[in-house]
Amino acid sequence: HPFRQAKATERDLLRGDLSNKSTPNDVKKRCEEFLTPSRRTWREWSSEEGERRVLEDKQSLFVQGIAGTGKMGLAIGQRLIALGHQVQVWNRNPARAEPLVSAGAVRVDQPSALSQQCDIVLSLLTDAAAVEQVYGGPNGLLAQPKALLIEMSTVAPEFQAQMGQRAAQAGALYLE
């Protein structure tokens, strides 16, 4: 069973609000709620490290969004582009996104464009004030989110818990 030994937090990411008795089909269905099934297919494979989920073919890679192109965002973006992913970027200072745009990423004008056009959005922001600014408001990541939001900013755990609740209220899949 692919999720039998997974940590609860990892299962929760995939299951969202599904119960602890969820089957692999329940998990797959929850994942497909935010993926475009015609473009994405999954297959399972085993390794010594345990069960994992991977994309069936490299033609169906996720569209990745990056909010925050500091040292970490830049490095992650460069790696994703090198692996062949489509990457969209947004930064509060547009000039900071230029190295990724030059490498092949697409710059968007608002954070909301990332959460509406990408499958997965990584946010790597400076502090809680930046997270509030980028996630909130009519042009924030939580404005009609369709992407899985992965929050990697340097903020307190209590703040992350609050953001998780706000994301759930907005209908977003959120991982901190």
Helices and strands as residue ranges (DSSP letters): H 8-15, H 24-34, E 42-47, E 50-55, G 58-60, E 63-67, H 71-82, E 86-90, G 94-97, H 98-103, E 106-107, H 111-117, E 120-123, H 128-135, E 148-151, H 157-169, E 173-175
